[in-house]
Amino acid sequence: MKAIVLAGGFGTRLRPLTFVRPKHMLPIVDKPMLRHIIDYLIENEFDEIWISIGNHELFESIEKYFSENKVNAKINFIKEPKKLGGVGAIKYAIYTSGINETFALVLGDNISNINLKNMFDFHKKNPSIATLALVKTETPWRYGVAKLDGNKIVDFVEKPPIGKEPSNLIATGIYIMEPEIIGYIPEKFLDSTGMLFPLILKNGGQLNGYVSNAFWVDVGRPSSYLEATAYILRKYGKENWIDGDVKIGKGTKLVGPVVIYKNTEIGENCTIKNSVIFEDNKIGNNCRIVNSILDVGCKIGDGIKVSTTLGRGSILNNGEP
């Protein structure tokens, strides 16, 4: 089976982590986020995958990674000629790949265990131009919201005003599509993939919803990056993950989920809770790091409390030189 992964976004909501890398290459425990997605597709029996990336030097790291780390599927790259937006990227990817059969489309920042093979079978038994994986949420206004009549989507609103949502079912960014969907895609720039679905309904196309209770998160903010990290740790049966040479001082407590990467030094009597600490960090004594992400090479002085995301090379101290 065939799949397209859209990985051309810059991840602005994840800055400062994405100033120096595409968000799709952010590590989640033991491998880049995009590798988790590719492995997920392979586990669901997809063996030919096109990855659509942006035309910018940052995205060269994606091609480099998959040239050096082989997977059990055929990987092809599509380089977007310019910023196309989510909807334009779908059209360009279908056209460039030449896909002429039912395929999966997955956004490159979705971490999930939705059963994609079952969803594919559901789509085949319930024909439509596209089937959208839907999950329930208490904050539907942040996403594209679908209203169902049976399996059929009868209304779709992209990021509706609070209180105006047609339901609490949101589109996850995991879809099964027919190649004919390209005929519904306009030439104008549409930033979000969800903007396509109201157009399909308006023009008489049928959309179906596949409702799932499985785990899903859109890794678009630091909080959801931590959520995805916690999920992968649970999947591995781990509370914490220490990668490589890490020095942890006496009396320091790790309150999971915590991931700490190589060449990091943590002083004595610290608390590290629900946080990810990248490589080459130095943290002093009596520090408290909670709900935080520390990029590469940060230096934290004694007695500092951190509850945020720090960019590469950040220095925090108590005013001492």
ROMI-188767 format. One record per residue (C-alpha): residue in one letter; y, x, z. Coordinates in steps of 0.1 Angstrom, whole numbers, plus 5000, padded with zeros to 4 digits. Example, Ala and Ser with C-alpha at 12.3 -4.5 7.8 and 13.67 -1.06 7.14 Angstrom:
// residues 2
r;c2;c1;c3
A;4955;5123;5078
S;4989;5137;5071
// end
This chain:
// residues 321
r;c2;c1;c3
M;5000;5000;5000
K;5036;5011;4994
A;5066;5012;5016
I;5103;5022;5014
V;5121;5036;5045
L;5159;5035;5045
A;5172;5067;5062
G;5207;5071;5047
G;5229;5061;5076
F;5250;5085;5096
G;5243;5070;5130
T;5280;5068;5141
R;5271;5048;5172
L;5249;5076;5184
R;5277;5102;5183
P;5280;5129;5195
L;5243;5134;5190
T;5246;5127;5153
F;5275;5151;5145
V;5250;5178;5137
R;5219;5159;5126
P;5210;5126;5110
K;5199;5100;5136
H;5165;5098;5119
M;5158;5134;5131
L;5166;5128;5167
P;5135;5138;5187
I;5117;5110;5205
V;5094;5128;5229
D;5072;5150;5206
K;5085;5144;5171
P;5115;5132;5151
M;5122;5094;5151
L;5115;5092;5114
R;5081;5109;5118
H;5072;5081;5143
I;5081;5056;5117
I;5061;5073;5090
D;5031;5076;5113
Y;5035;5039;5121
L;5033;5030;5084
I;5003;5052;5079
E;4985;5036;5109
N;4991;5003;5091
E;4974;5016;5059
F;5005;5024;5039
D;4997;5055;5018
E;5027;5058;4994
I;5061;5060;5010
W;5096;5065;4996
I;5122;5077;5020
S;5158;5069;5009
I;5183;5095;5022
G;5220;5100;5020
N;5236;5125;4996
H;5249;5149;5023
E;5237;5183;5035
L;5228;5168;5069
F;5199;5149;5052
E;5184;5181;5039
S;5167;5185;5073
I;5146;5154;5065
E;5133;5169;5033
K;5127;5202;5049
Y;5108;5186;5078
F;5084;5168;5055
S;5079;5198;5033
E;5068;5218;5063
N;5049;5190;5082
K;5024;5172;5060
V;5013;5137;5067
N;4983;5116;5054
A;5004;5098;5028
K;5023;5105;4996
I;5059;5111;5006
N;5086;5107;4979
F;5124;5111;4984
I;5152;5091;4969
K;5187;5106;4972
E;5214;5080;4972
P;5242;5091;4948
K;5269;5078;4970
K;5273;5056;5001
L;5256;5024;4989
G;5255;5003;5021
G;5222;4988;5034
V;5219;4962;5006
G;5228;4986;4978
A;5203;5011;4992
I;5175;4985;4988
K;5184;4979;4952
Y;5187;5016;4944
A;5154;5024;4961
I;5135;4997;4943
Y;5150;5007;4909
T;5144;5044;4915
S;5109;5042;4929
G;5097;5018;4901
I;5078;4997;4927
N;5064;4967;4909
E;5042;4952;4936
T;5046;4938;4971
F;5059;4965;4995
A;5072;4970;5030
L;5108;4979;5037
V;5115;4995;5071
L;5149;5007;5084
G;5147;5043;5095
D;5159;5036;5131
N;5133;5010;5140
I;5106;5019;5166
S;5080;4992;5169
N;5043;4983;5172
I;5046;4951;5152
N;5013;4948;5134
L;5025;4954;5099
K;4991;4950;5082
N;4988;4915;5097
M;5024;4908;5086
F;5015;4919;5051
D;4985;4895;5050
F;5007;4867;5064
H;5031;4873;5035
K;5003;4871;5010
K;4991;4838;5024
N;5026;4824;5026
P;5044;4835;4994
S;5081;4841;4995
I;5106;4866;4981
A;5106;4883;5015
T;5090;4880;5049
L;5111;4891;5079
A;5096;4903;5111
L;5114;4883;5139
V;5116;4888;5176
K;5132;4868;5204
T;5162;4883;5223
E;5188;4872;5248
T;5216;4888;5228
P;5211;4874;5193
W;5248;4878;5183
R;5243;4915;5180
Y;5219;4911;5151
G;5210;4889;5121
V;5197;4856;5134
A;5172;4834;5116
K;5164;4796;5120
L;5129;4786;5112
D;5113;4753;5100
G;5077;4762;5104
N;5073;4796;5088
K;5103;4790;5064
I;5137;4805;5072
V;5162;4777;5066
D;5193;4795;5079
F;5203;4831;5084
V;5236;4844;5100
E;5245;4880;5102
K;5260;4888;5137
P;5272;4853;5145
P;5299;4847;5171
I;5286;4843;5207
G;5275;4808;5212
K;5272;4800;5175
E;5237;4815;5169
P;5213;4792;5151
S;5184;4805;5173
N;5174;4834;5194
L;5152;4849;5167
I;5165;4881;5152
A;5155;4901;5121
T;5141;4935;5131
G;5147;4956;5100
I;5110;4954;5092
Y;5103;4934;5060
I;5076;4926;5034
M;5093;4921;5000
E;5085;4913;4964
P;5101;4936;4938
E;5118;4905;4923
I;5142;4906;4952
I;5162;4930;4932
G;5175;4901;4911
Y;5192;4886;4942
I;5211;4918;4950
P;5247;4917;4939
E;5267;4948;4927
K;5293;4945;4955
F;5291;4968;4986
L;5273;4951;5015
D;5270;4974;5045
S;5242;4957;5065
T;5208;4947;5050
G;5210;4914;5068
M;5239;4904;5045
L;5214;4900;5017
F;5194;4871;5032
P;5221;4844;5033
L;5226;4852;4996
I;5189;4847;4988
L;5189;4814;5006
K;5221;4803;4989
N;5206;4811;4955
G;5174;4792;4961
G;5151;4820;4971
Q;5125;4815;4999
L;5123;4836;5030
N;5096;4834;5056
G;5097;4846;5092
Y;5068;4864;5110
V;5074;4860;5147
S;5061;4887;5169
N;5060;4894;5207
A;5054;4931;5200
F;5077;4959;5211
W;5107;4966;5189
V;5140;4985;5193
D;5168;4994;5169
V;5177;5030;5179
G;5214;5026;5172
R;5229;5034;5206
P;5222;5059;5233
S;5207;5031;5255
S;5183;5021;5228
Y;5174;5058;5222
L;5164;5060;5259
E;5145;5027;5255
A;5125;5041;5225
T;5118;5072;5245
A;5104;5052;5274
Y;5082;5032;5250
I;5067;5063;5233
L;5060;5078;5268
R;5042;5046;5278
K;5023;5047;5245
Y;5011;5083;5254
G;5003;5072;5290
K;5030;5095;5304
E;5059;5090;5328
N;5076;5123;5320
W;5074;5149;5292
I;5082;5186;5296
D;5082;5205;5264
G;5078;5243;5265
D;5093;5267;5290
V;5113;5247;5316
K;5123;5259;5350
I;5127;5233;5377
G;5141;5242;5412
K;5127;5234;5445
G;5133;5198;5457
T;5143;5185;5423
K;5128;5151;5415
L;5121;5136;5380
V;5122;5098;5381
G;5107;5088;5348
P;5110;5082;5320
V;5123;5118;5316
V;5120;5142;5287
I;5130;5178;5291
Y;5129;5203;5262
K;5122;5240;5261
N;5144;5268;5276
T;5160;5245;5301
E;5168;5255;5337
I;5174;5229;5364
G;5185;5240;5399
E;5174;5228;5433
N;5176;5194;5449
C;5185;5176;5417
T;5176;5141;5406
I;5168;5135;5369
K;5162;5098;5361
N;5157;5079;5328
S;5172;5108;5308
V;5166;5131;5279
I;5176;5168;5282
F;5175;5188;5250
E;5167;5225;5248
D;5187;5254;5262
N;5204;5233;5290
K;5214;5248;5323
I;5219;5224;5353
G;5230;5236;5387
N;5219;5227;5422
N;5224;5192;5437
C;5231;5175;5404
R;5223;5139;5396
I;5215;5131;5359
V;5209;5094;5354
N;5206;5073;5322
S;5219;5103;5302
I;5213;5123;5271
L;5223;5160;5271
D;5223;5176;5237
V;5215;5213;5231
G;5231;5240;5252
C;5250;5221;5278
K;5260;5237;5311
I;5263;5216;5342
G;5278;5231;5374
D;5266;5225;5410
G;5269;5190;5425
I;5278;5173;5392
K;5268;5136;5385
V;5262;5127;5349
S;5256;5092;5335
T;5265;5094;5299
T;5257;5112;5266
L;5270;5148;5262
G;5274;5165;5229
R;5261;5199;5220
G;5275;5228;5241
S;5293;5206;5267
I;5304;5222;5299
L;5309;5202;5331
N;5319;5219;5364
N;5341;5213;5395
G;5371;5231;5382
E;5357;5266;5388
P;5361;5291;5360
// end
